[in-house]
Amino acid sequence: MWNTPDICDDYPTQVTPLAPLYQNFGGVKAFSGEVETVKCFEDNSRVKELLSTPGHGRVLVVDGGASLRCALIGDLIAASAIENGWSGIVIRGCCRDVHELQTMPFGVRALASIPLKSTRKGAGESGVTIDMDGVEVRPGMWLYADETGMLISDESLPIETGHRD
Ligand SMILES: O=C([O-])CC(=O)C(=O)O
């Protein structure tokens, strides 16, 4: 069974850990996939839009500016992401509907949870290079998340992955 410490040991020059600032809110503890990105601030228009298009197993990495004032996803957007085949989401910001997210077959990492939802006025960009707490993340990179932490790699690594309970 794969795990992030073994990946670090086996591919030390290919992976970079994300800062250990994120909590697990989803129903799957380990997930991986090709990265898509969103940069936004207290407006989840791009997040909702992207997660309602085919995910093909990808992970959406969102630089929400570390805002702790509102949530960029809840159970409805997560349900749409699952329906569209996304593997998970990593949010430099907050989520909500934690009770529901915990039961869903979806990877969710966020800084924190908060009951208030964000606005949706069309702000934000997708498919851009983002800075996740000092680590540059670009669309097409690969993300591996498990109980220990998260890794970013330029390319898909030759390991057996997928959701892990
Ligand atoms: O709709 C939103 O902006 C966030 C939310 O609560 C959900 O996804 O269920």
The ligand as a Gaussian input file, in Angstrom:
#p B3LYP/6-31G(d) Opt

LIG

-1 1
 O      -22.489000      26.471000      -2.097000
 C      -21.436000      26.870000      -1.620000
 O      -20.887000      27.935000      -1.929000
 C      -20.708000      26.035000      -0.640000
 C      -21.615000      25.030000      -0.044000
 O      -22.226000      25.251000       0.969000
 C      -21.782000      23.727000      -0.705000
 O      -21.022000      23.391000      -1.598000
 O      -22.666000      22.971000      -0.264000

